[in-house]
Amino acid sequence: MMFLKVPFAEKDEAKALGARWNGERKSWYVPDGKATEPFARWLPPGGADFVPAIAAVTPRSHPVTVDSYAGKPVAGKHFIDLQHLCNPFEGCAHCAPRLQEVGWQAAHDEVQAMLASLR
């Protein structure tokens, strides 16, 4: 999904090209899978291939979700950034100290115990 900067006077034109309205963001967007070329004049700085500076310089082995309209990485308030691709549910010697430090492991163990008691 690519959010657009469409002036109110041009909204009907964007809609006719296939743009959709996002009521939460109060913004028009190009649905996934639809070509962005017809919407070029409304694309954010850098166009459809825009990569924010932080994503370009931060070394990662896993993908970063990027808000394409604001051009910044998106992380929820419970997001824990692990420095390599691993599955914390399988246990990783490299990530275990970090998961323990932030309380993730204790919360996971508690949920597992509750689920085991239901069986």
C-alpha positions in Angstrom: 0.0 0.0 0.0 1.4 3.4 -1.0 -0.2 6.5 0.6 -0.6 9.5 -1.6 -0.6 13.3 -1.1 -3.7 14.2 -3.1 -5.1 17.7 -2.9 -8.9 17.8 -2.2 -9.5 19.3 -5.7 -7.9 16.3 -7.3 -9.5 13.5 -5.2 -12.0 12.5 -8.0 -9.2 12.1 -10.5 -7.2 9.9 -8.0 -10.3 7.8 -7.3 -11.0 7.4 -11.0 -7.4 6.0 -11.4 -8.1 3.4 -8.7 -6.9 5.1 -5.5 -8.8 4.2 -2.3 -9.6 6.3 0.8 -8.2 5.3 4.2 -10.5 6.8 6.8 -8.2 6.3 9.7 -5.3 8.0 8.0 -7.5 10.5 6.2 -5.4 9.8 3.1 -5.7 8.3 -0.4 -3.6 5.3 -1.2 -2.7 2.9 -4.0 -3.8 -0.6 -3.2 -1.2 -3.4 -3.1 -0.6 -4.9 -6.5 -1.7 -1.8 -8.5 0.8 0.1 -10.6 1.9 3.4 -9.0 2.9 5.1 -12.3 -0.5 6.8 -12.9 -0.2 8.3 -9.4 3.3 9.7 -9.8 2.4 13.3 -9.1 0.9 12.4 -5.7 3.6 10.0 -4.5 5.7 11.0 -1.4 9.2 12.3 -1.9 11.4 9.6 -3.5 8.4 8.0 -5.2 7.3 4.3 -4.9 10.9 3.2 -4.4 11.6 5.6 -1.5 13.8 4.0 1.2 14.1 6.0 4.3 17.7 6.9 5.4 17.4 5.0 8.6 16.5 1.7 6.8 19.4 2.2 4.4 22.1 2.7 7.1 20.8 0.2 9.7 22.3 -3.2 9.1 19.5 -5.8 9.4 19.0 -9.4 8.3 15.3 -9.1 8.6 12.8 -6.8 6.9 11.7 -3.5 8.5 8.1 -2.4 8.1 8.1 1.2 6.7 5.3 3.7 6.8 5.5 4.6 3.1 3.8 7.9 3.6 5.9 9.2 6.4 9.0 7.4 5.3 10.0 6.0 8.7 10.2 2.6 10.3 7.1 1.4 12.1 7.4 -0.5 15.4 4.6 -1.2 17.9 5.1 -0.4 21.6 5.8 -4.1 22.3 8.3 -4.5 19.5 11.7 -5.9 20.4 14.4 -5.4 17.8 16.6 -8.5 17.6 19.8 -8.0 15.6 19.5 -11.1 13.5 16.7 -13.3 12.1 15.7 -15.9 14.6 12.5 -17.4 16.0 12.3 -16.5 19.7 9.8 -19.3 20.3 12.5 -21.9 19.5 15.1 -20.4 21.7 18.2 -18.6 20.5 21.4 -18.4 22.6 22.2 -15.1 21.0 18.8 -13.5 21.8 17.9 -15.2 25.1 19.6 -12.5 27.3 17.8 -9.7 25.5 14.4 -11.5 25.7 15.0 -12.1 29.4 16.1 -8.5 30.0 12.9 -7.0 28.5 10.6 -9.5 30.2 9.5 -11.2 27.0 10.7 -14.7 28.2 8.8 -14.4 31.5 5.6 -13.4 29.7 6.0 -16.2 27.2 6.6 -18.8 29.9 3.5 -17.5 31.8 1.3 -17.8 28.7 2.6 -21.3 28.0 1.8 -22.4 31.6 -1.7 -21.0 31.3 -2.3 -22.9 28.0 -0.9 -26.1 29.5 -3.4 -25.8 32.4 -6.3 -25.6 30.0 -5.4 -28.9 28.3 
